[in-house]
Amino acid sequence: MSDEIVELREAVQALSARVFELEASRNAQAHMPADHSRDVPGEGDAFWALTQLQSRLADDVSTQDGIVMMVGSLTLPTGAPVAWQQGVGTAGLLESDWSERAQALAALGHPVRLELLRHILGGVHATADLAAIDSLGTTGQLHHHLRQLVAAGWVRQSGRGTYEVPAARIVPLMICMLGAER
């Protein structure tokens, strides 16, 4: 598949997620009691997102065993907004072959790769600029780590000598970072 088609597909997915998020927010506020319409994390119901998810799924037979979702909305240090939502029924997730995900998870298992991802999200995209960051190692090491991240889908080459984290991978990456906290 050409890079343009991949980029177009990711842009459509990001737009679809944003439209879904806006519609869900509007619908949730329309069906909430007035005293809960402004609940945010840290205020009122600490599990406001979970409460809304459970109320929406109560009558959905396809997710009767449960659902796991990734949802996020953030602004990168570059000023670029990112919003993403993805979910799966737990029965399907528990029955799938998890070994297929090993490469993507293994790619995140190196401190230099995590630092590299953080710098790319922060706006450092050119290989030359990344190579100037001492904590990322030598140029050869940098290219090795970039290849690992590209192969796992966490990073893609956006031009000659430039890299970016695809929009569809930013929220899942942030969720992995959150999940790794103890």
Buried (B, 14 or more C-beta within 10 A) or exposed (E): EEEEEEBEEBEEBBEEBBEEBEEBEEEBEEEBEEEBEEBEEEEEEEEBBEBBBEEBBEEEEEBEEBBBEBBBBEEBEEEEEBBBBBBBBBBEBEEEEEEEEEEBEEBBEBEBBBBBBBBBBEEBBEBEEBBEEEEBBEEEEBBBBBEBBBEBBBBBEBEEEBBBBBBBBBBBBBBBEEEEEE
